[in-house]
Amino acid sequence: MGPARRDVRRLRGRAGTRSRGRLRGAHGAAAGRGRRVTIWRLAWRSALRRSRLFLWNVAVPLLLLTPVALSAAAAPHRVAVFGVFIVFFGAFGSAIPAVRDARDGWLDEILRTGYPAPRWLLERTLAGTTIDTLQLAPAVLVLLWSAGGFGAGPVVLVSVLATLWFANLLGALVAAGVRSLAEAALASAALSLLLLHFAGFFRTPAPGWTSFVAEWNPYTPLRAALTAGAGGMPVDASVWLRSLVVAAGVTFGAAVFASDWSRRLRWPRTP
């Protein structure tokens, strides 16, 4: 993100210039025809410039998950492995870069230009979700192909998008509460495993409070969709509404209070 960083620094160094919800490329702004630079654009610019890393993030899921998809393991076991990998992929990929950006001052530079914190959060989460989905799509397609579950493909795609959205959002929130990369990784893993457990990835929720929690868990739709794709079972549409309501509520709350909690991501930490 070197060129993008230089754009922001030039923007800050230009006397009397303060961005109002957008960042302008340095050369275009100087010429009076600045091109709008958003967090979405910066995230994609960074991902595409590091093409080797992008391809590596496609290859690693394929190498690790293809043997699982093609194995003779029972469908629930394959679903559990895929679910853990997808959630960790999104949460780790969001929390660790957020801590790194906070510690090296990159996030502080962006917010000092006047870029709204809620917009930063939503654009960052959306960019991370789409990039992660593209990188995980080949591995998920292998699972569907191995089980002949392409009929559930659209539902699986939507569930992966929803899961990665929440995982990326969770990663940013985790980063605001920790002080190191190690803490970010540990907290992301602990929270992700807890949510995966209550979503029923490791065992079927028993009737009672665990079943109630699973109904409102943001990761439950992923389990239902992957189970349909890997086991040839019909998709259970009843799990979607409550889970998506929770994900939407967390997103709304995080965006509304982003100006407050994002201070924890600015380095040095501000109260």
Buried (B, 14 or more C-beta within 10 A) or exposed (E): BEEBBEBBEBBBEEEEBEBEEBBBBBEBBEEEEBBEBBBBBBBBBBBEEEEEEBEEBBEBBBEEBBEBBBEEBEBBEBBBBBBBBBBBBBBBBBBBBBBBBBBEBBBBBBBBBBBBBBBBBBBBBBBBBBBBBEBBBBBBBBBBBBBEBEBBBEBBBBBBBBBBBBBBBBBBBBBBEBBEBEBBBEBBBEBBBEBBBBBBBBEEBEEEEBEEBBBBBBBBBBBBBBBBBBBEEEBBEEBBEBBBEBBBEBBEEBBEEBBEBBBBBBBEEEE
